[in-house]
Each structure stands twice: as C-alpha cells, then as structure tokens.
Amino acid sequence: MGAAAGMLDVTPTFLRALGAARLIEPLRSSGGHRRYSRYQLRLAARARELVDQGVAVEAACRIVILEDQLAEALRINQARERPAAH
C-alpha cells in the first residue's frame, strides 16, 4: 500500500477510503499486503484528480465508476458497429 500511495502521491488513508467506497478492492498477498493492479491505480489517480478539484471522496468514486462504465459501454458499442472481417 505504501508503494501505491507513493506512486499516486496520496496517503494510505486515501487508498483505504477508496476501498471503503468500493472503487478499488486490492488483492492480498500471502503476507496480507494490499496489491493494486495498474487499472486500480488508474482509477485511484482519477479519483485523486476529482478530490483535488474539491469533490468529496465518495462522490469522486461514484463519478469514476460511472466514467468507467460509460467508457466500457462505448467500447462495446464501437466493437458491435465494426463490420465483420471476411
């Protein structure tokens, strides 16, 4: 957790808050340490941007989740609209 917090320039408490808001749920190592994926770190970085702009942590997490869902829906729609290769 310390390494992830350092990479994002946030506190471990901030990362725990993102976990409590269910934005990110890190895997645990055999020693119990939190392990974050690059995807989770990207979501956390976006949440930090919003918090830095004055958005509450819980609201920032909800915004990031909705942004991520929209991006995925757009990706799926674009894939469906592509003509099938012959």
Buried (B, 14 or more C-beta within 10 A) or exposed (E): BEEBBEEBEBEEEBBEBBBEBEBBEBEEEEEEEBEBEEEBBBBBBBBBEBBEEEBEBBEBBBBBBEEBEEEEEEEEEEEEEEEEEE
